[in-house]
Amino acid sequence: MLRALSILRELNRQQTTTVDQLHRVTALPKPTVMRLLGTLAAAGLVAKGERGIGYRVTSDVQTLSAGFHGGPLVAEAGRPWAADLTRRLRWPAAIAVPDGGRILIAASTAASSTVSPFHATVGVRHSLVTRALGRAYLACCPEAERRILLRLLAASPNHEDNPPKLDRVVRAIVATVRRQGYALRDPKVEPRSSNTVAVPILQGASVAGTIGLSFFRSAVSHRMLVEELVPALQQASREITAAMDRLQGQAPAPP
């Protein structure tokens, strides 16, 4: 992923860039440069330059910046509410933000939960397709962004990101999450002894991130899930959105 980002960063610096230039600047072998360009092209982020000379970024690359400023902001605004969830419900809470074609844990209370199924998870990247925090984002983000994410998923070699019949799988996830109002982890992925429930953190027409609670399946009934955990997450999500609005209102205007 970091190598692909280095390619995108260099492409973004000039109108058209050749493979030789990318090879020299990134120090990546030319076969690696070609393979990464192919992946980025399949995701719709890169295209051949005019007359087939070199490569350039497409306008779709702008969608990757949608969550960049929101990542630190949603983590800052959300930490007190994540901590409050864990204090009241005991289960560890996590806040996640989009990171390319995956979801990144930006804040976690796993270390302060006495019943956490996991160790600290900050910085871990999870699948948008199989994990609750990713599913909540994938189902609730704007349609144009979801199309970009689908291209990235389709280019991924990871079976969690790119299962057979990906389009059909994603349509089912979107329908289920929107109907229920929350997302759950795919029961087929490990660890099967635990589960995660997550909801989106909305900001205007976009999704700034997601917030979820992880728990042992044997300790939480379906009734407890829908009557206690989900309403608590939805309230925390609303509070985080309000906190982000306050933080942005306090930010100084750009020069």
N, C-alpha and C positions, 0 to 999 in steps of 0.2 A: 504493500500500500504506500509506504514512504517513497519508494522508487517511482511509482506512478505519479505521486504528487510532485516530485522533483521535475518530472517531465512536463506536467501541466504548468508548473511555476515558470519554467523556462519558455514554454510556448507562449505564455501570456505576456512575455516581455517584448515580443515583436510580432509583426503581422504574419510572417511565415518563417518557419525554422526547418532546416534540413536535418536528416539523420546524423550526418557528420557533425553538425553543430551541437546537437543534443549529446552525441557521444563525447565530444571534447569537454563540454561544460559539466555534464553529470558524472563523467568518468565511468559510465556504464558501458559494458560491451555492446557492440552494435546489434547482435542478435537479441539481447535483452531489450534494447531500445525499440526494436521493431516489434517484439512481442507485446510490450507495454502500449505502444501506439495502437496496435491491433485491438487490445482490450479497451482502450479509451475510445477508439473509433466505434467499436461495437456498442458502447454505452452512449454513443451520440455526443460525446464531449469533444472529439477531435475529428477533423476532416482533412482531406488532401488540399493543398494550396492551389492557387490558380494555375491552370495548364499542367496540373499534376506535379508541380514542383514543391517539395517540402510539405509541411503540415501546419495547420492552424487550429486554434480553439474555435468551437462553435458558440453560439449565443446560449446554448443550454448550460455551459459551464457556470453561468451566473447563478444558477439554482443551488450550486454547492455552497455558496456563501450565505444562504438563507438562515442557516442555524449557527453560523460562526459567532456573531455578536451575541446571540441568545444563549450560547452555552455557558459562559461565565456568569451571565446575568441570572439565568434561571437557577443555577447552582447557588449563587449568593442569596437570591430571594427565597429559595426553597429549603435551605438547610434548617432553619428554625422549625419549619413545619414538618420536615422529615423527622427531626428529633422529637417533636411533640407526638407524632404518630407512634414512634417506638416507645416513648414513655407511657402512653396510654394503652397501647395494644400489645406491647412487648416485642412484636415481630420487627425485623429489620426493614427499613425503608431505603429506597434508592431513587435517585433522580437521574434520568438519562437524556442525552442529546444526540441528534443525528451526526454521524461521522462517515461521510462518503456513503457507501452502501450498507452500513451497519449502524448500530446504536451503541453509544459510549456511556459508561457509568461515570457521571460527573460528580456525584455526591452519594455517600452511603452511611448508614448508621449501623452497619453490621458489627463494628467493633464495640458498640455500646449496648447491643442486644444480648441478653443472657440466653436466648433461645434461638439464635441465628442458625439457619441451616448452612451458612457459608462463612468463610473468613472475609476480610475486607476485600471489596471488589472494585474500588475506584480505579479507573483507567482501563478496565476490561471492556472489550468490544463484543457485542452479542449480535445474533442474527435478527433481522427484521421479520423474518418469516416464522421462526419457531419460538422465539422468546417473547414473553408478555410485554416487556417494555418496548420491544421493537414492533410488535403487532399493534399496540395502541397507537404508535406513531404512524405506521404504514396505513392504518385504517382511517385516520383522521386528518392526515395532511392534505393539502390541496391536490386536486386531480393532476394538474400539470407536474407537480413535484413527484407524485406517485409514478407517473410515466417515466420520469428520469430514473427513479429508484429501481423500477422494474428492469430497465436496461442494464443498470449496474449489477443487479442480482443475476440477470441472465448471463452476464459475462463472468460470474464468479465460479471458481472450481469447487467451492465448498458446498457439500450436499445439503447443508441446512439452509444456505442462501438460495440455492438453485435446484430445488427438487423437481422431479418429473411433473410436467403439466403446470409449470410455475404460474401462468396466467390464471388458470382455474383455481389453484390453491390460494392465490392472493385475493381473487374475487370472493371466495368463501370466507376468508379471514375478515375482509372489509365488511361483508354482510353480517357476520356473526358479532363482531365487535360493536358495530353500530346498533344492532338490535338489542344487545345485552347492556351496552353502556360501559363495558369494561373488557379487558383482554386477559386471557390466561395463557400460560405456557403450553406448548405442544406436549401432551402427555407421553409421547414416545421418546423425548430427549431426556438425558440424565441431568441431575439426579432425580429418579422417579419417586423417591420418598418425599420430595418437597414440591411446592408449586409457587408461582408468583402471579399476583393479580395487579394490573396496571391500568391507569387512565391517562388521557392526554392532558397536558398543561397548555391551554389555549392562550394566544395573544393576537387579538384581532382575527383576521381570517386565516392565520397560520398556526402551526403547532410549535411552541418554543421548546418542548421536551415532553417527557412522560415521567410519572411517579408511580412507584409500585411497592407492594409489600410481599415479602417471601415468607412462607410458612410450611410447616410439616403437614402433609395431607391428612395424617391420622388425627391431628389436633384441631382441624378447622372443618366444620360441616358446611354443606352448601348454604344452609340457612344463615349460619354465622358469616359466611362469605358475603352474601348479598345484603344482609341486614346490618352488619357492623363494619366489615373491612371496606367494602365498596363505597358506602356513604361517607366514611371517614376520608378515603382517598379523594373523592369528588370534592368534598369541602376543602381539603388541603390544596387541591388544584386551583380552586377559585381564589383562595387566599394568596397563593403564590403568584397568580396572574395580577392580583391587586398590588402585591408587593413589588412586582416588576414594574408596574405602571408608576408606582411612587418613586422607585429608584431612577427610572428614566426621566421622570419629571424633575428630579433633583440634579440630574447630570448637567454640567455646564454646556452651553451651546457651543458648537464647533466654531473655531475662528474663521 
